[in-house]
Amino acid sequence: MPDLDFILDRDALAHAVELMVGGGSCAEPSASLPVSLPETGIGGRAALDLLAPSVLGGASRLGDAGAMAHMDPPTPWITWATTLWNASLNQNLLHPATAPVARDVEKRVIGWLAPYFGMDGGHMVPGSTIANLTALWAARERARVEEVVYAETAHLSVSKAAHLLGLRARPLPCDREGALRSDALPADLGRSALVLTAGTTSTGAVDDLSLIGCAAWTHVDAAWAGPLRLSRVYAPGLAGLERADSIAISAHKWLFQPKESALVLFRDATLAHEAISFGGAYLATPNVGVLGSHGAVAVPLLATLLAWGREGLAARIERCMAIAGELAMLIADDDRLELLLPPRTGVVVWRPTNIEKTESLHAALPPESTSITTLADGKWLRNVVANPNVDMAGVATALTHGLRSL
């Protein structure tokens, strides 16, 4: 007799969708789950019913009308469907025999996207932490760099990568907005990998991209702001990006993909990939990059790009930018508030002019709407518009109520 848990159960899958649509009632996992591995299982459907209140009901709702606190977007329904396809097939891109179509899908996605960044290829990774590590690994092998130079506001993955690769790490000072100070660059970068950031985590600042090319290798961590290159309106704000040696982009940010989906792109992918490839007796083709086994994460991305096209994707990003602009204007027009800078990449950083009230104002705002970041001159409030369905009228009302509490 076959094991029925490996065979399609239409009713059970339909029930899973019903639970997802219902959202579940919020509950702590510890309230209903056993404290140790059960000796006897309860069955698939019962397990879904047990998990739904906590997994579905207790989750952050990134698509809610006021959700704009972090760099994590809601995902389109087509990615839910294709992620289910992926789980049912469990393809492994390590070997052509275990992913004959999925490997081609990833190549196609890279081929579609790389030209928008001036790159000629690359591959997918679980996130920009791995993308940054991979790019700096290629820099060490191809350009023989001995140190990594970056702004002190760069993502922590940059210093992690330097540590893992045995390279010297040299963080440099930034301006008030969080961008690298060009005058702080060392005179000699002949053995250095320079990492520039396009969209810093705290403020969304963009380092001076005219600095690309002044080091032995220049990598741009464009995890957040990189997708602006797909917008004809905002692409000029990242002019010069195409001269980089490598670029990291998080698809699970402004390409609206599920975790874990990112790209590392190279201006000369053939040479970069040759430097970071390994073979094995059990492999039909060389294994490129940090990962061994690798799932078909390009499938939801390809589906999204097919469904929306460049115009549809750009329209969602431009909507996010417009929301950030509206919020910034609302803040700038209120004498009780201080705006750090106009939002260049959809990140709005602000605080009350009475800075001692920053945390109390944050506590008075809806929890999904605003986060706190700490800069050199203290704490600031931060909104990251990753959700194109934000209700600005509701946000304005919440802000008005919050200010009344001060």
C-alpha positions in Angstrom: 0.0 0.0 0.0 1.3 3.5 -0.8 1.9 6.0 1.9 -1.1 8.4 1.3 0.7 11.3 2.9 2.8 11.5 -0.2 -0.2 11.5 -2.5 -2.4 14.5 -3.4 -5.3 15.1 -1.0 -7.5 17.7 -2.7 -9.8 18.1 0.3 -6.9 18.6 2.7 -5.3 21.2 0.5 -8.6 23.0 0.1 -9.0 23.0 3.9 -5.5 24.5 4.2 -6.5 27.3 1.9 -9.7 27.9 3.9 -7.6 28.2 7.0 -5.3 30.6 5.3 -8.1 32.8 4.1 -9.7 32.7 7.5 -6.4 33.9 9.1 -6.8 31.9 12.3 -7.4 33.3 15.7 -4.2 34.6 17.4 -2.7 32.2 19.9 0.7 31.5 21.3 2.3 28.3 19.9 3.0 27.1 23.5 -0.6 27.3 24.3 -1.6 24.4 22.1 1.5 22.5 21.1 3.0 19.5 23.0 6.2 20.3 24.9 8.0 17.3 23.4 7.9 15.3 20.2 4.7 13.3 20.2 5.1 9.5 20.2 2.0 9.2 17.9 1.1 11.7 15.3 -2.4 13.3 15.0 -2.6 13.3 11.2 -2.2 16.0 8.6 -5.5 17.7 8.8 -5.5 17.8 12.6 -2.0 19.2 12.6 -3.1 22.1 10.3 -6.0 22.8 12.6 -3.7 22.9 15.6 -1.1 25.1 13.9 -3.4 27.6 12.2 -4.2 29.7 15.3 -0.6 30.4 16.0 1.1 30.2 12.6 -1.6 32.2 10.8 -3.3 34.0 13.6 -0.1 35.1 15.4 1.8 36.2 12.3 2.7 39.8 11.4 0.3 41.0 8.7 2.7 42.7 6.2 -0.2 43.5 3.8 -2.3 45.3 6.3 -3.3 48.9 5.4 -1.0 50.4 7.9 2.0 48.1 7.5 5.1 50.1 6.6 7.6 49.5 9.5 10.1 47.2 7.9 11.7 46.1 4.6 9.5 43.1 4.4 6.7 43.3 1.8 3.5 41.4 1.3 3.6 38.8 -1.4 1.3 38.5 -4.5 -1.0 35.4 -4.5 0.8 34.0 -7.5 3.9 33.4 -5.3 1.7 31.5 -2.9 0.6 29.2 -5.6 4.0 28.6 -7.2 5.6 28.1 -3.7 3.1 25.3 -3.2 4.2 23.9 -6.6 7.8 24.1 -5.4 7.1 22.2 -2.2 5.2 19.5 -4.1 8.2 18.9 -6.4 11.2 19.6 -4.2 13.6 20.3 -7.0 17.3 20.6 -6.3 19.3 22.8 -8.7 22.6 21.2 -7.7 22.2 18.7 -10.4 20.4 18.9 -13.8 18.7 15.5 -13.3 16.9 16.8 -10.2 15.8 20.1 -11.6 15.8 20.1 -15.4 13.2 22.9 -15.8 14.0 24.8 -12.6 17.6 25.4 -13.6 16.4 26.9 -16.9 13.9 29.0 -15.0 16.6 30.5 -12.9 18.8 31.2 -15.9 15.8 32.9 -17.6 15.1 35.1 -14.6 18.7 36.2 -14.3 18.8 36.8 -18.1 15.7 39.0 -17.8 16.8 41.1 -14.8 20.6 41.4 -15.1 20.6 43.9 -18.0 18.6 46.4 -16.0 21.6 46.6 -13.7 24.3 46.6 -16.4 25.3 43.0 -15.4 25.7 40.0 -17.7 24.7 37.2 -15.3 24.7 35.8 -11.8 22.7 33.4 -9.7 20.1 33.3 -7.0 20.8 33.0 -3.3 18.7 32.9 -0.1 19.3 36.6 0.7 21.7 39.5 0.3 23.8 38.3 3.2 24.9 35.4 1.0 24.9 37.6 -2.1 27.4 40.0 -0.4 29.5 37.0 0.8 29.5 35.5 -2.7 30.5 38.8 -4.4 33.4 39.5 -2.0 34.5 35.9 -2.4 34.7 36.5 -6.1 36.5 39.7 -5.5 39.1 37.9 -3.4 39.7 35.3 -6.1 39.5 37.5 -9.2 41.0 40.8 -8.0 43.2 39.5 -5.2 41.7 42.0 -2.7 43.1 41.9 0.9 40.6 44.2 2.6 36.9 45.3 2.4 36.2 49.0 2.7 32.7 50.1 3.5 30.6 52.7 5.3 29.9 52.2 9.0 26.2 52.1 8.1 26.7 49.2 5.7 24.7 46.0 6.4 26.3 43.8 9.1 26.7 41.1 6.4 29.5 43.0 4.9 31.7 42.8 8.0 30.6 39.2 8.4 31.8 38.4 4.9 35.1 40.1 5.5 35.6 38.0 8.7 34.6 34.7 6.9 36.9 35.4 4.0 39.9 36.4 6.1 39.9 39.9 4.7 40.7 43.1 6.7 37.5 45.0 7.4 37.8 48.8 7.3 34.5 50.7 8.2 34.5 54.4 7.3 32.5 57.3 8.6 29.3 58.6 7.2 27.4 61.8 6.9 24.3 62.6 8.9 22.1 60.9 6.4 24.0 57.6 6.7 25.9 57.8 3.3 29.6 57.1 3.0 31.7 60.2 3.3 33.8 60.3 0.1 36.5 62.2 1.7 37.1 59.4 4.2 38.2 56.9 1.5 41.8 55.7 1.7 44.1 57.1 -1.0 45.1 53.6 -2.2 42.4 51.1 -2.9 44.5 49.0 -5.2 44.1 45.9 -3.0 40.6 46.7 -1.7 37.0 45.8 -2.4 34.9 48.8 -2.0 31.3 48.1 -0.9 28.7 50.8 -1.6 25.2 50.7 -0.4 22.1 51.6 -2.4 19.5 51.9 0.3 20.9 51.7 3.8 18.8 49.8 6.3 18.3 52.7 8.7 17.7 55.6 6.4 17.5 54.4 2.8 20.6 56.5 1.9 22.5 55.8 -1.3 26.3 56.0 -1.3 28.0 58.1 -4.0 27.9 55.7 -6.9 30.4 57.8 -8.8 33.0 56.1 -6.5 32.5 52.9 -8.5 35.7 51.9 -10.1 38.1 53.6 -7.7 39.0 50.3 -6.0 40.2 46.9 -7.3 36.7 45.7 -7.1 33.4 47.6 -6.4 30.4 45.7 -5.0 27.1 47.5 -4.5 24.8 46.2 -1.9 21.5 47.1 -3.5 19.4 44.7 -1.5 16.7 47.3 -0.8 16.9 50.0 -3.5 18.2 48.0 -6.5 14.7 47.3 -8.0 14.3 51.1 -8.6 16.3 50.4 -11.8 13.2 48.8 -13.2 11.3 52.1 -12.9 11.9 54.6 -15.7 11.0 57.3 -13.2 13.5 56.3 -10.5 16.2 54.5 -12.3 18.2 57.7 -12.8 18.7 57.9 -9.0 20.9 54.8 -9.3 22.9 56.0 -12.3 26.4 54.5 -12.4 25.3 51.2 -10.8 26.1 49.5 -14.1 29.8 50.1 -13.7 30.0 47.9 -10.5 31.8 44.6 -10.6 29.0 42.9 -8.6 25.6 43.7 -7.2 23.3 42.2 -4.5 19.6 42.5 -4.7 17.0 41.0 -2.3 14.0 39.8 -4.4 12.2 39.3 -1.1 12.1 43.0 -0.6 11.1 45.3 -3.5 10.5 42.4 -6.0 7.8 41.2 -3.6 9.0 37.6 -3.3 8.7 35.2 -0.4 11.7 34.6 1.8 14.4 33.4 0.8 15.0 35.0 -2.6 17.9 37.2 -3.7 20.3 37.7 -6.6 24.0 38.2 -6.9 24.9 39.7 -10.3 28.3 40.2 -11.9 29.5 42.4 -14.7 31.5 39.4 -16.0 29.6 36.4 -14.6 31.7 33.9 -16.5 34.9 34.9 -14.9 33.3 35.4 -11.5 31.6 32.0 -11.5 34.8 30.2 -12.6 36.5 31.6 -9.5 33.9 30.4 -7.1 33.0 27.0 -8.6 33.8 23.5 -7.4 33.3 20.1 -9.0 32.6 16.7 -7.4 32.5 13.1 -8.5 28.7 13.1 -8.0 28.1 16.3 -10.0 27.4 16.5 -13.7 28.2 20.3 -13.7 30.3 22.5 -11.4 28.6 23.8 -8.2 28.7 27.6 -8.4 28.8 29.8 -5.3 28.3 29.2 -1.6 25.2 27.0 -1.7 25.2 23.3 -2.4 21.6 22.1 -2.6 19.4 25.0 -3.9 15.6 25.1 -4.3 13.6 26.5 -7.2 13.1 30.0 -5.7 13.2 31.5 -9.2 9.8 29.9 -10.1 7.7 32.4 -8.0 9.8 35.3 -9.3 9.4 34.2 -12.9 5.6 33.9 -12.3 5.5 37.4 -10.8 7.5 38.9 -13.7 5.2 37.1 -16.2 2.1 38.2 -14.5 3.1 41.9 -14.0 5.8 42.6 -16.6 8.3 45.4 -16.0 5.5 48.0 -16.1 3.5 46.2 -13.4 6.5 45.7 -11.1 7.6 49.4 -11.6 4.0 50.6 -10.9 4.0 48.8 -7.5 7.5 50.3 -6.6 6.4 53.7 -7.8 3.3 53.5 -5.7 5.5 52.8 -2.6 7.7 55.7 -3.5 4.6 58.0 -3.8 3.3 56.8 -0.4 6.7 57.6 1.2 6.6 61.1 -0.5 3.1 61.8 0.9 4.2 60.8 4.4 7.3 62.9 4.2 5.2 65.9 3.2 2.8 65.3 6.0 5.7 65.3 8.5 7.6 68.2 7.0 4.4 70.4 7.2 4.0 69.8 10.9 6.0 72.0 13.2 6.0 69.4 15.9 7.9 67.0 13.7 11.4 66.8 12.2 12.1 65.0 8.9 15.7 63.7 8.6 15.8 63.9 4.8 13.4 63.6 1.8 13.0 59.9 1.1 15.2 58.9 -1.8 14.4 55.2 -1.6 11.0 54.9 0.1 12.4 55.1 3.7 11.0 57.9 5.8 13.0 58.9 8.9 11.6 61.4 11.3 10.9 62.2 15.0 9.2 64.8 17.1 11.1 68.1 17.6 10.9 67.3 21.3 13.2 64.3 20.9 12.5 63.1 24.4 9.0 62.1 23.1 10.3 59.9 20.3 9.6 56.6 22.1 6.3 57.6 23.5 5.1 58.7 20.1 6.2 55.3 18.7 4.3 53.5 21.4 1.2 55.5 20.4 1.3 54.5 16.8 0.0 51.2 15.3 2.7 48.6 15.9 2.8 47.5 12.2 3.3 51.1 11.0 6.6 52.4 12.4 9.9 51.2 13.8 12.7 52.9 15.7 16.3 53.3 14.4 19.3 54.7 16.3 21.5 57.2 14.5 24.5 59.1 15.7 22.3 61.8 17.2 19.8 59.6 18.9 16.6 57.7 18.2 14.4 58.3 15.1 11.2 56.9 13.9 11.3 55.0 10.6 8.7 54.0 8.0 9.7 51.7 5.2 7.1 51.6 2.4 7.3 48.0 1.1 3.6 47.6 0.9 1.8 49.2 -2.1 -1.6 48.9 -0.4 -0.8 51.3 2.5 -3.9 53.4 3.4 -2.4 56.9 3.7 -5.6 58.4 5.1 -5.5 55.8 7.9 -1.8 56.5 8.5 -2.5 60.3 8.7 -5.3 59.6 11.2 -3.0 57.4 13.3 -0.3 60.0 13.3 -2.8 62.7 14.4 -4.0 60.6 17.3 -0.4 59.7 18.2 0.6 63.4 18.4 -2.4 64.1 20.7 -0.9 61.7 23.2 2.3 63.7 23.6 
